[in-house]
Amino acid sequence: MMAYWEVTLSSLLFFGLHVGIAGGSARQIMVDRLAEKGFQIIFSVASVLILIWMITAYRNAPVMELWFVPAFMWLPVLLMPLACILNVCAYSSPNPTGIGGGKVLKEVDPAKGVFRITRHPLMAAITIFAATHMLVAGELSALIFFGGLLLTAVLGPASIDRKLRARNADFFERLAAVTSITPFLAILQGRNKLSLAEIGLMRIGGGLLLYAVFLTAHEYLSGIALSQFTN
């Protein structure tokens, strides 16, 4: 098990940084000392560096197969296009739950576009990515690596919601009433309606293009050929 110490430690640090520090009381202590902008710079740099370490450690870790389920091979094919669209939308849409999103949160209709689907599109995208790849890989280092990302993405929204509720309780409750963390849940419950026009063809097309790029460059980015899973 010592061979997996790097991927384990880096995954724990990534989880701790995003859920423990960014989502806990330590964040406010750091903001008081560094100001919001200073904290965000340090947080962003630390996130990138730890993520690079995670990826490097994962690629260098030995392979210990735990399971192989042929049906799982289709999960990324079916779900990653949605994850890529959510990712593009998260970065290109006015975000009521993001940093500096107070103005959007206070609008008459704060849940527009992708936020009708989920109020945390980036976390939903990471959840889909991590869960599908962990199930497909079916080996120990992948369980640690993707499991760390999955835990961060699953627990992160609740942490973000707590901070929003503490800052803008009334406005957040209005947003929460018409949105959901789980994609499409608020729509299925009749609390909101899907609007592809608000999302826009450019964002949908951009997400599908991102999916095509990842699909084409999968072996270069991960060191794993897709043919390994389809043969």
Secondary structure by P-SEA (a helix, b strand, c coil): cccaaaaaaaaaaaaaaaccccccaaaaaaaaaccaaaaaaaaaaaaaaaaaaaaaaaaabbbbbccccccccccccccaaaaaaaaaaaacccccccccccccccccccccccccccccaaaaaaaaaaaaaaaaaccaaaaaaaaaaaaaaaaaaaaaaaaaaaccaaaaaaaaaccccccccccccccbbbbcccccaaaaaaaaaaaaaaaaacccccccccccccc
